[in-house]
Amino acid sequence: MSTLSAPTLSESQNRLLTWLLRDRPNVFLTGRAGTGKTTLMREFLRRAGSRAAVLAPTGVAAMQAGGQTIHSFFHFPPRLIEGRDIKKVRHRRAIQALHTLVIDEISMVRSDMMWAIDAALRLNRDSAEPFGGVQIILVGDLAQLPPVIQGAEAEYLELSHLGPFFFHPPSFRDAGIQMVELEEVFRQSDEDFIDILNAVRDGDIDGDQAERLNERVTGLSGLEASLTHVVLTATNEAANRINQARLQGLNTPGRSFDAKIEGQFDPRLFPMDNPLFLKIGARVMLTRNDPGGRWVNGTLGEIEGFDEAAVRVRIGDQVYAVEPQKWERNAYEFDPAKQGLTQSVKGAYTQYPLRLAWAMTIHKAQGLTLDKVYLDLARRLFAHGQAYVALSRARTLDGLELSRPLTPQDIIADPRIFDVKSFCDPAPSSVLLDR
């Protein structure tokens, strides 16, 4: 099977990777949407070899990162983690072989889990050093996805770990984690739009910026806007309603495709619909990068027809035969021959990498770059960072439309996220500066 070629990195990005690999600092790698955090993480893992592992707080994020969930790797329970939950695990040799642990989507990791990662690494590696002497690289943006905290959990986390976020436990500060903030935005090039997005990210938007955003209000319904734009909604229900209405409105042939499921694969983690029903003329999004570079995750196309073992998709002026792809649920194990880590496949899901794309939730749009975005604000946005994630999917301000004016109540930013700088050490300026 062919693989994607290594990305082309700037001089400063290569300098950062060299520092991470050579000096092995503990790092919190952050930055605004579109600054290339994922690209850097994947290239680091490619270069780091069999002594590095990548974990994520959810099954979907773990599959996207090509790794394993934090819960399954450390055998943590699906609840608040306490001292009695930290145990020696059967695959201790895999943990002992670790040189570097990358944790993706770190903003979603609660303080109790961060504390538990440190404790589990110390126990299973028989080491009193912070995180058992393993290099820790934390990747994510605190302004985007917050940890899920319910009811009385917030008070418990304040009392037990000094706060809810991953940087609150004393073990974080003990590790001397250095903060590296990527600043060059690759998704947008309009400085005025970037300034507006930064203000939304910080929850500090001024009157002129709000006016410029609200000039993009069209008053169309989500269904009307979906003819020309990808509609972003706060809920699955709203996105599904638009997609099904558009699909049913097509008087064209359709086909249903059943996924192939192997081993252990939780239905809640299915990356594509099962069954997947498509019609000729349906707008779809490609959800996997093409090894040949013909499309990337997030490319929009239109169903042109169906072959025996492929779906024909028009992308621009070209029609491509898109074949089924396999998503794997992996687990890390110790490889005696390599004296390092290897991944075993615990489950696999094979389906066409296609999703109806007249509408989608803000959450599912995470990481995507879209030319035409319509933000459906029929309901008030209800979570920290939702407005920022949705608006920052758009490549340009001209490509953005809103269903109604944004209000201060829509722009929810937890001020505690900015405290992270006081919990981190500064990284060497020479790592990022092109001099």
LODO-61460 format. One line per field, with one value per residue (C-alpha): residue in one letter; x, y, z. Coordinates in steps of 0.001 Angstrom, whole numbers, padded with zeros to 6 digits. Layout:
N
res <- c(a_...) .
X <- c(X_...) .
Y <- c(Y_...) .
Z <- c(Z_...) .
This chain:
435
res <- c(m_s_t_l_s_a_p_t_l_s_e_s_q_n_r_l_l_t_w_l_l_r_d_r_p_n_v_f_l_t_g_r_a_g_t_g_k_t_t_l_m_r_e_f_l_r_r_a_g_s_r_a_a_v_l_a_p_t_g_v_a_a_m_q_a_g_g_q_t_i_h_s_f_f_h_f_p_p_r_l_i_e_g_r_d_i_k_k_v_r_h_r_r_a_i_q_a_l_h_t_l_v_i_d_e_i_s_m_v_r_s_d_m_m_w_a_i_d_a_a_l_r_l_n_r_d_s_a_e_p_f_g_g_v_q_i_i_l_v_g_d_l_a_q_l_p_p_v_i_q_g_a_e_a_e_y_l_e_l_s_h_l_g_p_f_f_f_h_p_p_s_f_r_d_a_g_i_q_m_v_e_l_e_e_v_f_r_q_s_d_e_d_f_i_d_i_l_n_a_v_r_d_g_d_i_d_g_d_q_a_e_r_l_n_e_r_v_t_g_l_s_g_l_e_a_s_l_t_h_v_v_l_t_a_t_n_e_a_a_n_r_i_n_q_a_r_l_q_g_l_n_t_p_g_r_s_f_d_a_k_i_e_g_q_f_d_p_r_l_f_p_m_d_n_p_l_f_l_k_i_g_a_r_v_m_l_t_r_n_d_p_g_g_r_w_v_n_g_t_l_g_e_i_e_g_f_d_e_a_a_v_r_v_r_i_g_d_q_v_y_a_v_e_p_q_k_w_e_r_n_a_y_e_f_d_p_a_k_q_g_l_t_q_s_v_k_g_a_y_t_q_y_p_l_r_l_a_w_a_m_t_i_h_k_a_q_g_l_t_l_d_k_v_y_l_d_l_a_r_r_l_f_a_h_g_q_a_y_v_a_l_s_r_a_r_t_l_d_g_l_e_l_s_r_p_l_t_p_q_d_i_i_a_d_p_r_i_f_d_v_k_s_f_c_d_p_a_p_s_s_v_l_l_d_r) .
X <- c(000000_001367_001722_001546_004856_006464_005140_007188_008143_009499_012964_011492_009312_012322_014289_011476_011410_015189_015001_012221_014131_017634_017069_013919_012195_008734_006518_002998_002638_-000227_-001409_-004486_-006604_-004774_-001201_-000133_-000106_-001342_001159_004051_002846_002617_006055_007552_006077_007385_010902_010756_010383_009309_010010_007221_003475_000512_-002578_-005792_-008720_-011416_-011669_-012300_-009322_-007118_-008005_-007344_-003958_-003102_-002745_-004666_-006961_-005483_-008055_-007195_-003419_-003350_-006507_-008177_-011884_-014445_-014987_-013030_-009709_-008589_-005489_-006920_-007212_-003450_-002184_000569_-000682_-000030_001784_004301_007149_005530_005337_008928_010053_008582_010932_008275_004536_002516_-000979_-003199_-006290_-004807_-007409_-009986_-007903_-009126_-006743_-007456_-006413_-003215_-002371_-003132_-000890_002025_001268_000812_004064_006001_004492_004908_008423_009592_010716_010217_010904_008019_006058_008465_011240_009260_009402_005899_004582_001086_-000659_-003808_-005536_-007248_-009544_-011175_-012244_-012768_-012777_-016186_-016979_-020375_-022061_-020119_-017013_-015899_-015745_-013893_-011286_-010770_-010184_-008116_-006126_-006373_-008608_-010197_-007613_-004666_-002136_-003542_-002019_001363_002835_002480_004626_007110_007829_009119_006891_007839_005139_005621_002931_002812_001922_001924_-001624_-001763_-005552_-006251_-004162_-006390_-004840_-008111_-009964_-007183_-007447_-011215_-010717_-008097_-010500_-013237_-010709_-009830_-013468_-012512_-014101_-014553_-017437_-015799_-014877_-018383_-019836_-017635_-018682_-022354_-022219_-022054_-025609_-027866_-031028_-031309_-032384_-029813_-031597_-031522_-027860_-026855_-027245_-024036_-022344_-021433_-023780_-022253_-024697_-024437_-026282_-026296_-030067_-029954_-027180_-028935_-032199_-030581_-028606_-031634_-033845_-031295_-030771_-034497_-034834_-032612_-034640_-031634_-030461_-028963_-027112_-026600_-023207_-022670_-019427_-017130_-016434_-013626_-012630_-013579_-015034_-017494_-020419_-020073_-016670_-017818_-016060_-018593_-022288_-023300_-025091_-023966_-026672_-025688_-027392_-026022_-025723_-025205_-022635_-020069_-016896_-013843_-012759_-009345_-006241_-005554_-002032_-001722_-002529_-005700_-007769_-007408_-009622_-012260_-012287_-015817_-017156_-020335_-021435_-021170_-022032_-021388_-019037_-018822_-016029_-015858_-017942_-017268_-016861_-016478_-013950_-013713_-013352_-012125_-013985_-012217_-012982_-013036_-012537_-013355_-010843_-009995_-009959_-008114_-008382_-004818_-003107_000570_002581_006221_008263_011239_012982_012921_013148_010475_006778_004629_000937_-001529_-004926_-007793_-010568_-011118_-013898_-013972_-016289_-016223_-014546_-017533_-019909_-022935_-021743_-024586_-024341_-022284_-021792_-019188_-017504_-017131_-015735_-012802_-009576_-011213_-010665_-013749_-014186_-017864_-019179_-022662_-022943_-026462_-027210_-030839_-029908_-027515_-024040_-023678_-020045_-016677_-014875_-017748_-017933_-014175_-014013_-016914_-015714_-012121_-013155_-013640_-010696_-011865_-014353_-016032_-016620_-018463_-022193_-024234_-027922_-028195_-025895_-023467_-024058_-021675_-023568_-022493_-018796_-018006_-014373_-013291_-010752_-008901_-007399_-005022_-003518_-001583_001360_002013_002221_004754_008391_009242_010752_013985_013132_015657_013441_010757_012400_013637_016998) .
Y <- c(000000_003428_006026_009798_011501_013463_017027_019992_021871_025376_026009_026896_023770_021581_023359_022650_018968_018682_020183_017786_014755_015758_017463_015545_018381_018020_020272_021637_022272_024650_027291_028686_026736_026179_026543_022993_021241_017951_018031_018571_015844_013280_014139_013941_010468_009359_010433_009250_005557_002608_004161_006763_006313_008624_008562_010590_011035_009668_006756_009001_011229_008155_006736_010078_010302_006684_005622_004340_005864_006927_004784_001560_002061_002586_000576_003590_003382_005499_007908_010181_008462_007875_006454_002922_002926_003230_-000326_-002276_-003410_-006597_-004743_-003134_-003899_-001665_001177_000527_000711_004187_007071_009573_009844_012185_013068_014598_016759_017520_020242_017472_015781_016482_017138_013763_011950_013985_013171_009503_009363_010607_008144_005166_005866_006147_002901_000801_002097_001841_005454_008432_010913_013021_010884_008038_009731_009612_012638_014149_016079_017496_018734_020839_024187_025034_027456_024661_021445_021600_018592_017102_017848_017141_018346_017747_016655_020290_020725_017418_018426_021793_020136_017174_018589_022382_022765_020933_021382_019140_021752_022073_019016_019645_016798_019002_021768_019244_017996_021394_021370_024072_025831_026201_028245_027996_031379_031146_030460_028360_028157_031897_034635_037704_039454_041234_037910_036338_039235_038691_034957_035648_038021_035356_032820_035119_036077_039721_040870_044625_046519_046951_043256_042197_044504_043008_039501_040397_041911_038258_037590_036434_035387_032242_029003_026267_024228_027149_027914_024276_024664_026695_026382_023694_024330_024003_023301_022799_019451_016166_016386_019679_018484_015174_016944_019110_016225_013950_016688_017381_013677_012981_015929_014193_012218_010089_006469_005589_002716_001500_000224_-002000_-001642_-004594_-004901_-007069_-007765_-005342_-002089_-000151_001110_004491_004837_004060_006751_006483_005605_001966_001469_004392_005518_007755_009104_010445_014217_014091_016458_014488_015097_012865_011874_010334_011709_010135_008602_010026_013544_013872_014856_015364_014913_017641_017837_018314_016420_015195_011610_010896_007190_003724_000987_-002557_-001790_002013_005167_007759_011233_014475_016848_020032_019036_015508_012295_009797_006207_006230_002815_001611_002422_000674_002340_000382_000276_-000194_-001125_-000777_-003866_-004593_-005990_-008018_-007973_-004168_-003666_-001076_-000690_-002200_-001804_-004680_-004316_-005005_-004104_-002747_-000931_-000806_001603_004258_007411_009552_011618_013644_017229_019655_020018_018758_019514_022013_019161_017013_020000_020175_020367_021040_023958_024967_027525_028245_028002_028855_028945_027972_029817_028735_027685_029528_028045_026255_025261_026895_027397_026459_029856_029924_026406_027099_030470_029319_026566_029272_030096_033704_036147_036386_032629_032876_033417_033544_032837_035657_038132_036689_037931_038072_035067_032981_033619_031462_031379_030075_032641_029941_028554_031518_030485_027719_030044_030458_026663_026214_027058_029195_027417_028729_031549_030170_027131_029080_032211_032176_033899) .
Z <- c(000000_-000905_001806_001928_001317_004127_004328_003192_006341_006806_008226_011630_011680_010916_013645_016106_015157_015469_018980_020014_018742_019884_023242_024194_026113_027608_025513_025227_021479_020865_018439_016801_014323_011053_012361_011469_014863_013386_010519_012930_015285_012489_011124_014613_015114_011708_012654_016280_015401_017543_020934_020569_021018_020449_022644_022627_025045_022686_020288_017293_018096_018653_015232_013571_015270_014415_018037_021032_023654_026975_028810_026987_027130_030900_031709_033308_034198_032273_035198_037487_038181_041770_043426_043589_039774_039199_038691_037040_033641_031678_028902_031276_028885_026269_028795_029872_026226_025792_025146_024070_024668_022456_023675_021001_021671_025078_025703_026277_028989_032533_035406_037060_033897_033569_037174_036510_033411_035510_038325_035971_034134_037414_038733_035578_034880_038525_038336_040635_037812_036458_033990_034699_032736_029481_027178_027098_024077_024530_021379_021171_021506_024773_022933_020938_022674_026467_028813_029564_033216_034742_037911_041091_039163_038887_042671_043072_040483_042177_045553_044362_041432_041843_038789_035840_033063_032206_033393_036934_038707_040399_038310_035222_036690_038148_034625_033479_030407_027899_025902_022150_020419_016623_015209_011405_010185_007010_006674_006283_004672_005290_008309_009188_009289_011343_013830_014107_014703_017371_019137_019093_020389_023293_023949_023500_020239_019759_018138_014724_014521_015552_012906_010201_011198_011350_007858_006789_008021_005166_006989_004885_006514_006847_004180_001719_002421_001942_-001829_-001972_001440_003948_006861_010335_013144_016891_016908_014971_014689_012762_010430_009694_008958_006275_004742_004521_003062_000319_-000358_-000623_-002976_-005551_-008103_-009058_-008612_-005242_-003589_-000055_001127_004172_006088_006768_010498_011886_015482_018253_016972_019117_016966_018693_016988_013441_011368_008507_008364_008298_006033_003872_001419_-001494_-004603_-007860_-007455_-003673_-002219_-000246_001668_001325_004831_004164_002470_-000923_-001088_-004602_-003416_-005522_-002491_001253_004269_003830_000018_-001337_-004340_-006006_-006612_-010346_-010393_-009007_-010204_-008906_-006426_-006392_-006179_-008876_-007368_-009292_-007729_-009769_-013406_-012687_-011852_-009597_-008595_-004787_-003193_000328_003052_006316_009738_012407_016194_017342_020577_021470_022407_023155_020256_021590_018210_018012_021778_021072_020398_017719_017016_016832_015190_017610_015204_011711_009875_006072_004274_001565_002961_002021_004136_003073_003191_002809_006598_009539_013198_014336_016205_013061_011159_013598_011619_008233_005868_003869_001085_001805_005358_006651_010437_011478_014691_015000_018517_020783_020834_024135_024632_025187_021870_019538_017827_017311_015873_013502_012226_011814_009379_006722_004510_004005_005482_002066_002183_005498_006045_009265_009878_012442_014172_016672_020212_023186_024592_021569_022157_025155_026272_029661_030951_032895_029673_029553_032890_031140_030434_034160_034548_031700_031158_028111_025116_023557_021147_018663_018120_016294_014939_011324_011794) .
